[in-house]
Amino acid sequence: MVPQMKQVVAINAVSATNGGTVTSAVIDLLGADGCTIDIWGTTQSASTQAGSPSVLKIQESDTTVVTSFTDVVGFRGGSATATNVDFVVGIGYTTTNLPNSYKFNVDARSRKRYLSVVISPTTSQTFFATANLYRMEQSPSTATKAGVLSLVEG
């Protein structure tokens, strides 16, 4: 059985300072039933809620126009409970031996075609994110179609 997954690098070492915003590249869900988005950031200044990102959310749109993206209810994280916050972002690490990792599991069948991740740190941090699309209508048969430099199967 050949896995039907496609990888997308959504954020590649993008830094932001306190109050800044990191917005991922657009994640195209065309042909995917699901998507996992793995996000990790460098250490933060304090191991308290005040040191974690104040915003960690997914947005969606039917087009790639940045201004057309809207928040996805259920995937809106913040540093405190509010009417527009679905979960409180976990407290991160201040030591360099552990990454600050976050994960979104998305049912793509009920989403618009394009997703984007938005993060606002409360301290200077660098972020990375990958999206793995799965149960594709068509299995990526080449490295290019899989979104990678080399595709090795066995």
Secondary structure, DSSP 4 states (H G I P E B T S, - for coil): ----EEEEEEEEEEEE-TT--EEPPPEE-TT-SEEEEEEEE---S-SSGGGS-SEEEEEEESSS-GGG-EEEEEEEEESS--TT-SEEPPP---STTS-EEEEEEEEGGGS-SEEEEEEE-SS-EEEEEEEEEES-SS---SHHHHTSS-----
